[in-house]
Amino acid sequence: MALVLLLSVPASAAELRGEVVGLSDGDTLTVPTTDRQQVRVRLAEIDVPESRQP
């Protein structure tokens, strides 16, 4: 049943180009778009310390 649910969810990806203007945690960053909106991007499958971790 779990396999059926995983296969039924469409995967999507988008390309985002820009300058990083902020870091929330080790794996979360903020990038402005061309229409001046700020997008928070979370990087997947990386192992970095969180903001309060040594």
C-alpha positions in Angstrom: 0.0 0.0 0.0 2.8 2.4 0.9 4.5 1.8 -2.5 1.3 2.6 -4.3 1.0 5.9 -2.4 4.6 6.8 -3.1 4.3 6.1 -6.8 1.1 8.1 -7.1 2.6 11.4 -5.9 4.1 13.3 -8.8 7.6 14.6 -8.3 8.3 18.1 -9.4 11.4 20.3 -9.5 12.1 23.8 -10.5 15.3 25.7 -11.4 15.9 28.8 -9.3 18.9 31.0 -10.0 19.9 33.9 -7.8 22.1 35.2 -5.0 21.7 33.8 -1.5 20.6 36.7 0.8 20.1 34.7 4.0 20.8 31.5 5.9 18.3 30.2 8.4 20.0 27.0 9.3 22.8 25.0 7.8 20.5 23.6 5.1 17.9 26.4 4.7 18.6 29.5 2.6 16.7 32.5 1.2 16.9 33.5 -2.5 15.1 36.5 -4.1 13.3 35.9 -7.4 13.1 38.2 -10.3 9.8 39.6 -9.1 11.3 40.5 -5.7 9.7 37.7 -3.7 11.9 35.8 -1.3 11.9 32.0 -1.6 13.1 29.8 1.2 15.0 26.8 -0.1 15.7 23.7 2.0 18.5 21.5 0.8 17.8 17.8 1.0 20.0 14.9 2.1 22.9 17.0 3.4 24.3 16.7 7.0 25.1 20.1 8.4 24.8 21.4 12.0 21.7 23.4 12.9 22.0 27.0 14.1 22.4 26.0 17.8 24.6 22.9 17.3 28.3 22.9 17.7 
